[in-house]
Amino acid sequence: MKLVMDSDSLIKLTKAGAKELVLDNIEVFIPPLVMNETTESKDRFPDAFKIHENINKGLLKVKNPSNSSFIKSLGIKGGEAQVLMLHDSSSAISSDDAKFLNILENLNIPYLTRHLLSYSF
């Protein structure tokens, strides 16, 4: 199983101390905007530094998404748009954003919240 994570879920999972456990068991991808959002303050915040380290070690894989006019037509922007563009039939999405989760549910896209990930392992 592959998992594509948005910034909100990734930061909360890191702060909860469960990210490494997830990364050891699931192949996790993030798009460039999520990487930028979660690591831009790596000199000031320990969670941002940990995420940066995971990227450097290859535990978190940064992947460029393909553009999708359909996703743009949904009005989704930023990191969530790139997350949705990275999703494919072999992946699920991890997010804690209620509005984004509602869109995923309406599109029948499998998703996990940080809470489900924290309790799964």
C-alpha positions in Angstrom: 0.0 0.0 0.0 1.1 3.5 -0.8 0.1 6.6 1.1 0.1 10.2 0.0 0.1 12.6 2.9 -0.9 16.3 3.2 0.9 18.8 5.4 -1.7 18.8 8.2 -1.6 15.0 8.6 2.2 14.8 8.3 2.9 17.5 10.9 0.4 16.1 13.4 1.7 12.5 13.0 5.3 13.9 13.6 4.2 15.8 16.7 2.4 12.6 18.0 5.7 10.7 17.6 4.1 8.1 15.3 5.6 9.1 11.9 8.6 6.8 12.0 6.4 3.8 12.8 4.2 4.6 9.8 7.2 5.2 7.6 8.7 1.8 8.6 5.5 0.0 7.4 4.0 2.0 4.5 5.5 3.6 1.5 4.8 7.3 1.9 4.8 10.0 -0.7 4.5 13.8 -0.5 4.3 16.4 -3.3 6.8 19.3 -3.4 4.3 21.8 -1.9 3.8 19.6 1.1 7.6 19.3 1.4 8.0 23.0 1.4 5.1 23.6 3.8 6.4 21.1 6.3 10.2 21.8 6.2 10.5 25.5 5.6 10.9 26.2 9.3 13.3 23.3 10.0 15.7 25.6 11.8 13.0 26.7 14.3 10.7 23.7 14.8 11.8 20.2 15.7 9.0 18.5 13.8 10.0 20.3 10.6 13.6 19.2 11.1 12.4 15.6 11.6 10.4 15.7 8.4 13.4 17.2 6.6 15.6 14.3 7.9 13.1 11.7 6.8 13.1 13.2 3.3 17.0 13.2 3.2 17.0 9.5 4.3 14.5 8.5 1.7 11.9 7.5 4.2 9.5 10.1 2.9 9.5 10.3 -0.9 8.9 13.6 -2.7 7.2 13.1 -6.0 6.1 15.6 -8.6 2.4 15.2 -9.5 0.9 15.3 -13.0 -1.3 18.2 -13.7 -5.0 17.5 -13.8 -7.6 19.9 -15.1 -10.3 17.8 -13.3 -8.7 18.4 -9.9 -8.3 22.1 -10.7 -12.0 22.2 -11.6 -12.9 21.0 -8.1 -11.4 24.2 -6.6 -8.7 22.4 -4.7 -5.5 24.3 -4.4 -2.0 24.1 -3.0 -0.8 21.0 -1.2 -4.2 19.2 -1.2 -4.4 19.6 -5.0 -0.9 18.1 -5.4 -1.8 15.3 -3.0 -4.9 14.4 -5.0 -2.9 14.5 -8.3 -0.4 12.0 -6.8 -3.1 9.6 -5.8 -3.5 6.5 -7.9 -5.4 3.2 -7.7 -2.7 1.7 -5.5 -2.7 4.5 -2.9 -4.7 6.1 -0.1 -4.5 9.7 1.1 -3.8 10.8 4.6 -5.3 14.1 5.7 -7.0 15.7 8.8 -8.6 18.5 6.8 -12.4 18.0 7.1 -13.2 19.8 3.9 -10.7 17.8 1.9 -11.8 14.5 3.4 -15.4 15.3 2.4 -14.2 15.8 -1.2 -12.3 12.5 -1.1 -15.3 10.7 0.3 -17.5 12.1 -2.5 -14.9 10.9 -5.1 -14.7 7.4 -3.4 -11.0 7.9 -2.8 -9.7 5.8 0.2 -8.3 8.0 3.0 -6.9 7.7 6.5 -6.7 10.3 9.2 -3.8 10.8 11.5 -5.9 9.1 14.3 -6.4 6.0 12.3 -2.7 5.8 11.4 -1.6 6.3 15.0 -3.8 3.4 16.2 -3.1 1.1 13.3 0.4 0.3 14.4 
